[in-house]
Amino acid sequence: MAKEIGFDNEKYLKEQSTAILERVKGFSDKLYLEFGGKLLFDYHASRVLPGFDPNVKMRLLQKLKDKAEIILCIHAGDIERRKVRADFGITYDADAFKFIDDLRSWDLDVSAVVITRFAEQPAAKIFKNKLERRNVRVFTHRFTKGYPTDVDVIVSDEGYGANDYITTQRPLIVVTGPCPGSGKLATCLSQLYHDHKKGI
């Protein structure tokens, strides 16, 4: 009996890359694209969707690499609590280093790491220093004042404006993180706020 295929990787790569590049054309300068879920070794998806390549998202990034930069977000509290990824049994800070190395093995690079909700946590400071010793650009974003209800403060120089601006060169900025709550969306919104202030 032939195994039924539930996912067409080549169709996914063709349609996603075409759709993303079309969206990039619709913006004069930058498109921030939040990439959720696992970029590598997504064995859960491959169990649910027969035929799904667990690394298909990385293959997609490879197709887009001339246009894209990757920003990795990690929550300072997850570093401090030594939160562990259930699938690999390693802490999120160790996973970040592994992710950077894995990307390099795919001929991709992390443009920057953002430590979100940073409040001088000792473990987060050590993590930041380790990254900087490896010549990785590191930015810190503190808890956003007024978040999540006071929109007037959030969308102001006291809110998103208080975050470091991450300089990027390419038109597509892929923002990812090891888990939900990493600060991916807040990082995108913070960047958009700064871009707006710069007249973009």
C-alpha atoms as a printed R data frame, in Angstrom:
    type eleno elety resid chain resno      x      y      z
1   ATOM     1    CA   MET     A     1  0.000  0.000  0.000
2   ATOM     2    CA   ALA     A     2  1.473  3.363 -1.034
3   ATOM     3    CA   LYS     A     3  2.079  5.900  1.719
4   ATOM     4    CA   GLU     A     4 -0.233  8.886  1.374
5   ATOM     5    CA   ILE     A     5  1.532 12.253  1.119
6   ATOM     6    CA   GLY     A     6 -0.038 15.051  3.133
7   ATOM     7    CA   PHE     A     7  2.437 17.827  2.319
8   ATOM     8    CA   ASP     A     8  4.145 18.907 -0.902
9   ATOM     9    CA   ASN     A     9  7.492 20.484  0.061
10  ATOM    10    CA   GLU     A    10  8.345 21.707 -3.435
11  ATOM    11    CA   LYS     A    11  4.951 23.380 -3.843
12  ATOM    12    CA   TYR     A    12  5.349 24.985 -0.407
13  ATOM    13    CA   LEU     A    13  8.810 26.341 -1.292
14  ATOM    14    CA   LYS     A    14  7.666 27.697 -4.647
15  ATOM    15    CA   GLU     A    15  4.439 29.295 -3.411
16  ATOM    16    CA   GLN     A    16  5.828 30.679 -0.141
17  ATOM    17    CA   SER     A    17  8.968 32.198 -1.696
18  ATOM    18    CA   THR     A    18  6.894 33.757 -4.508
19  ATOM    19    CA   ALA     A    19  4.309 35.165 -2.059
20  ATOM    20    CA   ILE     A    20  6.967 36.555  0.317
21  ATOM    21    CA   LEU     A    21  8.945 38.205 -2.489
22  ATOM    22    CA   GLU     A    22  5.708 39.739 -3.840
23  ATOM    23    CA   ARG     A    23  5.024 41.185 -0.396
24  ATOM    24    CA   VAL     A    24  8.575 42.569 -0.212
25  ATOM    25    CA   LYS     A    25  7.949 44.440 -3.481
26  ATOM    26    CA   GLY     A    26  4.919 46.120 -1.903
27  ATOM    27    CA   PHE     A    27  7.059 47.931  0.683
28  ATOM    28    CA   SER     A    28  9.433 50.766 -0.117
29  ATOM    29    CA   ASP     A    29 12.097 49.722  2.373
30  ATOM    30    CA   LYS     A    30 11.532 46.848  4.823
31  ATOM    31    CA   LEU     A    31  9.191 43.947  5.402
32  ATOM    32    CA   TYR     A    32  9.341 42.438  8.895
33  ATOM    33    CA   LEU     A    33  8.210 38.824  8.828
34  ATOM    34    CA   GLU     A    34  7.612 36.967 12.079
35  ATOM    35    CA   PHE     A    35  8.607 33.318 11.658
36  ATOM    36    CA   GLY     A    36  6.921 31.180 14.306
37  ATOM    37    CA   GLY     A    37  7.376 27.495 14.981
38  ATOM    38    CA   LYS     A    38 10.555 25.505 14.609
39  ATOM    39    CA   LEU     A    39 12.786 26.446 11.690
40  ATOM    40    CA   LEU     A    40 14.841 23.283 12.044
41  ATOM    41    CA   PHE     A    41 14.026 19.697 12.990
42  ATOM    42    CA   ASP     A    42 10.236 20.217 13.112
43  ATOM    43    CA   TYR     A    43  9.470 16.575 13.744
44  ATOM    44    CA   HIS     A    44  6.036 17.331 15.180
45  ATOM    45    CA   ALA     A    45  4.916 18.801 11.828
46  ATOM    46    CA   SER     A    46  6.439 15.851  9.970
47  ATOM    47    CA   ARG     A    47  4.428 13.435 12.143
48  ATOM    48    CA   VAL     A    48  1.198 15.371 11.561
49  ATOM    49    CA   LEU     A    49  1.781 15.966  7.823
50  ATOM    50    CA   PRO     A    50  3.148 12.883  6.039
51  ATOM    51    CA   GLY     A    51  5.836 13.995  3.608
52  ATOM    52    CA   PHE     A    52  6.673 17.231  5.486
53  ATOM    53    CA   ASP     A    53 10.424 17.910  5.445
54  ATOM    54    CA   PRO     A    54 11.346 18.877  9.058
55  ATOM    55    CA   ASN     A    55 13.825 21.427  7.625
56  ATOM    56    CA   VAL     A    56 11.633 22.898  4.855
57  ATOM    57    CA   LYS     A    57 11.542 26.341  6.533
58  ATOM    58    CA   MET     A    58 15.340 26.470  6.428
59  ATOM    59    CA   ARG     A    59 15.215 25.540  2.754
60  ATOM    60    CA   LEU     A    60 12.785 28.449  2.298
61  ATOM    61    CA   LEU     A    61 15.203 30.831  4.036
62  ATOM    62    CA   GLN     A    62 18.001 29.590  1.784
63  ATOM    63    CA   LYS     A    63 15.898 30.505 -1.263
64  ATOM    64    CA   LEU     A    64 15.404 34.003  0.177
65  ATOM    65    CA   LYS     A    65 18.886 34.549  1.624
66  ATOM    66    CA   ASP     A    66 19.967 37.236 -0.863
67  ATOM    67    CA   LYS     A    67 17.037 39.395  0.272
68  ATOM    68    CA   ALA     A    68 16.769 38.393  3.935
69  ATOM    69    CA   GLU     A    69 18.344 39.016  7.319
70  ATOM    70    CA   ILE     A    70 17.500 37.004 10.433
71  ATOM    71    CA   ILE     A    71 16.898 38.445 13.906
72  ATOM    72    CA   LEU     A    72 16.661 36.008 16.824
73  ATOM    73    CA   CYS     A    73 14.638 37.034 19.907
74  ATOM    74    CA   ILE     A    74 14.988 35.420 23.318
75  ATOM    75    CA   HIS     A    75 13.192 36.370 26.542
76  ATOM    76    CA   ALA     A    76 15.605 37.301 29.356
77  ATOM    77    CA   GLY     A    77 13.340 35.576 31.886
78  ATOM    78    CA   ASP     A    78 13.657 32.269 30.000
79  ATOM    79    CA   ILE     A    79 17.449 32.561 30.198
80  ATOM    80    CA   GLU     A    80 17.349 33.415 33.906
81  ATOM    81    CA   ARG     A    81 14.961 30.527 34.717
82  ATOM    82    CA   ARG     A    82 17.072 28.173 32.579
83  ATOM    83    CA   LYS     A    83 13.927 27.170 30.682
84  ATOM    84    CA   VAL     A    84 14.437 23.906 28.783
85  ATOM    85    CA   ARG     A    85 13.242 22.956 25.309
86  ATOM    86    CA   ALA     A    86 11.247 19.769 25.764
87  ATOM    87    CA   ASP     A    87 12.209 18.352 22.349
88  ATOM    88    CA   PHE     A    88 16.009 18.687 22.735
89  ATOM    89    CA   GLY     A    89 16.379 18.855 26.527
90  ATOM    90    CA   ILE     A    90 18.617 21.938 26.353
91  ATOM    91    CA   THR     A    91 18.155 25.414 27.796
92  ATOM    92    CA   TYR     A    92 16.965 28.226 25.528
93  ATOM    93    CA   ASP     A    93 20.281 30.075 25.767
94  ATOM    94    CA   ALA     A    94 22.146 26.909 24.675
95  ATOM    95    CA   ASP     A    95 19.534 26.477 21.944
96  ATOM    96    CA   ALA     A    96 20.279 30.010 20.685
97  ATOM    97    CA   PHE     A    97 23.966 29.152 20.222
98  ATOM    98    CA   LYS     A    98 23.001 25.868 18.542
99  ATOM    99    CA   PHE     A    99 20.574 27.738 16.261
100 ATOM   100    CA   ILE     A   100 23.273 30.218 15.210
101 ATOM   101    CA   ASP     A   101 25.660 27.332 14.436
102 ATOM   102    CA   ASP     A   102 22.929 25.421 12.571
103 ATOM   103    CA   LEU     A   103 22.149 28.490 10.451
104 ATOM   104    CA   ARG     A   104 25.824 28.869  9.562
105 ATOM   105    CA   SER     A   105 25.908 25.226  8.469
106 ATOM   106    CA   TRP     A   106 23.059 26.133  6.063
107 ATOM   107    CA   ASP     A   107 25.111 29.122  4.811
108 ATOM   108    CA   LEU     A   108 22.808 31.553  6.646
109 ATOM   109    CA   ASP     A   109 23.647 33.977  9.419
110 ATOM   110    CA   VAL     A   110 21.921 35.696 12.336
111 ATOM   111    CA   SER     A   111 22.099 39.441 11.785
112 ATOM   112    CA   ALA     A   112 21.350 40.173 15.461
113 ATOM   113    CA   VAL     A   113 20.053 38.714 18.708
114 ATOM   114    CA   VAL     A   114 17.521 40.661 20.779
115 ATOM   115    CA   ILE     A   115 17.261 39.885 24.490
116 ATOM   116    CA   THR     A   116 13.696 40.916 25.281
117 ATOM   117    CA   ARG     A   117 12.245 42.069 28.627
118 ATOM   118    CA   PHE     A   118 15.830 42.609 29.744
119 ATOM   119    CA   ALA     A   119 16.214 43.861 33.338
120 ATOM   120    CA   GLU     A   120 19.923 43.228 34.009
121 ATOM   121    CA   GLN     A   121 19.256 39.562 34.852
122 ATOM   122    CA   PRO     A   122 22.699 38.048 35.669
123 ATOM   123    CA   ALA     A   123 22.273 34.998 33.397
124 ATOM   124    CA   ALA     A   124 21.060 37.212 30.531
125 ATOM   125    CA   LYS     A   125 24.123 39.467 30.942
126 ATOM   126    CA   ILE     A   126 26.415 36.421 30.769
127 ATOM   127    CA   PHE     A   127 24.548 35.217 27.655
128 ATOM   128    CA   LYS     A   128 24.943 38.674 26.063
129 ATOM   129    CA   ASN     A   129 28.687 38.708 26.780
130 ATOM   130    CA   LYS     A   130 29.132 35.215 25.292
131 ATOM   131    CA   LEU     A   131 27.339 36.253 22.104
132 ATOM   132    CA   GLU     A   132 29.399 39.435 21.776
133 ATOM   133    CA   ARG     A   133 32.619 37.424 22.183
134 ATOM   134    CA   ARG     A   134 31.428 35.415 19.155
135 ATOM   135    CA   ASN     A   135 30.984 38.692 17.210
136 ATOM   136    CA   VAL     A   136 27.179 38.482 17.258
137 ATOM   137    CA   ARG     A   137 25.389 41.837 17.465
138 ATOM   138    CA   VAL     A   138 23.233 41.904 20.599
139 ATOM   139    CA   PHE     A   139 20.444 44.349 21.421
140 ATOM   140    CA   THR     A   140 18.376 44.581 24.588
141 ATOM   141    CA   HIS     A   141 14.726 45.548 24.833
142 ATOM   142    CA   ARG     A   142 13.320 46.251 28.280
143 ATOM   143    CA   PHE     A   143  9.720 45.615 29.290
144 ATOM   144    CA   THR     A   144  7.603 48.000 27.186
145 ATOM   145    CA   LYS     A   145  6.068 50.673 29.385
146 ATOM   146    CA   GLY     A   146  2.256 50.525 29.414
147 ATOM   147    CA   TYR     A   147  2.145 47.114 27.730
148 ATOM   148    CA   PRO     A   148 -0.350 45.739 26.748
149 ATOM   149    CA   THR     A   149 -3.178 48.239 27.381
150 ATOM   150    CA   ASP     A   150 -1.827 51.814 27.257
151 ATOM   151    CA   VAL     A   151 -1.449 52.240 23.490
152 ATOM   152    CA   ASP     A   152 -0.551 55.944 23.743
153 ATOM   153    CA   VAL     A   153  2.454 55.089 25.923
154 ATOM   154    CA   ILE     A   154  3.390 51.885 24.078
155 ATOM   155    CA   VAL     A   155  3.509 53.686 20.724
156 ATOM   156    CA   SER     A   156  5.692 56.536 21.965
157 ATOM   157    CA   ASP     A   157  9.304 57.329 22.771
158 ATOM   158    CA   GLU     A   158  8.698 55.934 26.269
159 ATOM   159    CA   GLY     A   159  7.380 52.633 24.877
160 ATOM   160    CA   TYR     A   160  8.722 51.147 21.645
161 ATOM   161    CA   GLY     A   161 10.899 54.225 21.189
162 ATOM   162    CA   ALA     A   162 12.893 53.303 24.307
163 ATOM   163    CA   ASN     A   163 14.094 50.076 22.642
164 ATOM   164    CA   ASP     A   164 17.357 49.814 20.751
165 ATOM   165    CA   TYR     A   165 16.931 50.148 16.989
166 ATOM   166    CA   ILE     A   166 18.411 47.241 15.039
167 ATOM   167    CA   THR     A   167 20.091 48.420 11.856
168 ATOM   168    CA   THR     A   168 19.500 46.134  8.882
169 ATOM   169    CA   GLN     A   169 20.595 46.231  5.255
170 ATOM   170    CA   ARG     A   170 18.242 43.928  3.363
171 ATOM   171    CA   PRO     A   171 14.558 44.371  2.477
172 ATOM   172    CA   LEU     A   172 13.246 41.237  4.253
173 ATOM   173    CA   ILE     A   173 13.775 40.924  8.000
174 ATOM   174    CA   VAL     A   174 12.884 37.490  9.370
175 ATOM   175    CA   VAL     A   175 12.212 37.696 13.122
176 ATOM   176    CA   THR     A   176 12.232 34.386 14.960
177 ATOM   177    CA   GLY     A   177 12.660 32.926 18.448
178 ATOM   178    CA   PRO     A   178 12.856 29.603 20.267
179 ATOM   179    CA   CYS     A   179  9.295 29.656 21.636
180 ATOM   180    CA   PRO     A   180  6.081 31.633 22.083
181 ATOM   181    CA   GLY     A   181  6.672 34.733 24.224
182 ATOM   182    CA   SER     A   182 10.179 35.331 22.885
183 ATOM   183    CA   GLY     A   183  9.284 38.896 21.891
184 ATOM   184    CA   LYS     A   184  9.111 38.434 18.108
185 ATOM   185    CA   LEU     A   185  6.028 40.582 17.503
186 ATOM   186    CA   ALA     A   186  7.136 43.302 19.942
187 ATOM   187    CA   THR     A   187 10.507 43.435 18.169
188 ATOM   188    CA   CYS     A   188  8.785 43.857 14.779
189 ATOM   189    CA   LEU     A   189  6.534 46.612 16.170
190 ATOM   190    CA   SER     A   190  9.467 48.352 17.839
191 ATOM   191    CA   GLN     A   191 11.372 48.344 14.540
192 ATOM   192    CA   LEU     A   192  8.320 49.722 12.707
193 ATOM   193    CA   TYR     A   193  8.013 52.515 15.278
194 ATOM   194    CA   HIS     A   194 11.654 53.528 14.773
195 ATOM   195    CA   ASP     A   195 11.345 53.257 10.981
196 ATOM   196    CA   HIS     A   196  8.265 55.519 11.086
197 ATOM   197    CA   LYS     A   197 10.201 58.065 13.146
198 ATOM   198    CA   LYS     A   198 12.924 57.997 10.486
199 ATOM   199    CA   GLY     A   199 10.344 58.767  7.804
200 ATOM   200    CA   ILE     A   200 10.260 55.260  6.310
